[in-house]
Amino acid sequence: MSDILFASLIIGGAGIVLGIILAVFSKLMAVEVDEKEEKIREMLPGANCGACGYTGCDGYAQALASGDEDNITLCKPGGQHTVDQISAYLGIKADKMIKTTAVVMCQGNCLHTQKRADYRGIKSCQMAKLVAGGDAQCGYGCLGYGDCVSVCKYDAIHIIDGVAFVDATKCTSCMECIKTCPQHIIELMPLEKSYSIVFCQNEDRGPVANKVCQTSCIACRRCIKACPENCITINNNRAVIDYEKCTNCGACQQVCPHQCILSLYPVEQLMS
């Protein structure tokens, strides 16, 4: 009985000593927390998407608190509310954040194009891309297996008729879909005004693009001739519109033989 008591005392004493040692070392080696950084971190949404250009919300908060970064409008998921909070806390005047949305530059759905192969692997765009570049006839179009849908935390992307579509009223511009798309056909576009976009990324010559998709840009140049603002050029065999100059007059849309030019509207109009 005395042996058991003695062993218990030794174990208990060792535990107390180790506890004291750990407490001392936790004090000695504690990293001093910047109160300003903590406050800013609480204002950020916690998406940790990296859209701000930093490793996550912690990195952005640290940069703002230290003064290494003075742009308080970089957090797209946080929106204007977050900008206003940080502005009031730091005393930094900031311009109004321009609303943006991810846009899938493709209309090659199951009605406009066909599959060139019967892919039976894992239902993933990344995996399908590894098999001879994917199963779509158009090598530049949406593969439609929903990798972008899987990474979106805001239910802003859905596959409709085989093509990903972004709901601009839900998109927070976190860019996770842009990072994951193996076709690189998702872009971040501003929503401060209405303008026209060419919803096609096909860079093949016109006759080839025309064969693989009914809504592909064939670089016919009709839009260039019709544009009164001279804001359309041909780049890599496809039309590209300078949205800053575009007035969304619709002239290019009316003459496009494949109807691959559509309008993008501000969120306020989309929600009305």
Stockholm file with secondary structure:
# STOCKHOLM 1.0

chainA/1-272         MSDILFASLIIGGAGIVLGIILAVFSKLMAVEVDEKEEKIREMLPGANCGACGYTGCDGYAQALASGDEDNITLCKPGGQHTVDQISAYLGIKADKMIKTTAVVMCQGNCLHTQKRADYRGIKSCQMAKLVAGGDAQCGYGCLGYGDCVSVCKYDAIHIIDGVAFVDATKCTSCMECIKTCPQHIIELMPLEKSYSIVFCQNEDRGPVANKVCQTSCIACRRCIKACPENCITINNNRAVIDYEKCTNCGACQQVCPHQCILSLYPVEQLMS
#=GR chainA/1-272 SS CHHHHHHHHHHHHHHHHHHHHHHHHHHHTCCCCCHHHHHHHHHSCCCCCCTTSSSSHHHHHHHHHHTSCCCTTCCTTTHHHHHHHHHHHHTCCCCCCCCEEEEECCCCCTTTBCBSSCCCSCSCHHHHHHTTTCSBSSTTSCCCSCHHHHHCTTSCEEEETTEEEECTTTCCCCCHHHHHCTTCCEEEEECSSCEEEECCCCCSCHHHHHHHBTTCCCCCCHHHHHCTTCCEEEETTEEEECTTTCCCCSHHHHHCTTCCEEEECCHHHHHC
#=GC SS_cons         CHHHHHHHHHHHHHHHHHHHHHHHHHHHTCCCCCHHHHHHHHHSCCCCCCTTSSSSHHHHHHHHHHTSCCCTTCCTTTHHHHHHHHHHHHTCCCCCCCCEEEEECCCCCTTTBCBSSCCCSCSCHHHHHHTTTCSBSSTTSCCCSCHHHHHCTTSCEEEETTEEEECTTTCCCCCHHHHHCTTCCEEEEECSSCEEEECCCCCSCHHHHHHHBTTCCCCCCHHHHHCTTCCEEEETTEEEECTTTCCCCSHHHHHCTTCCEEEECCHHHHHC
//
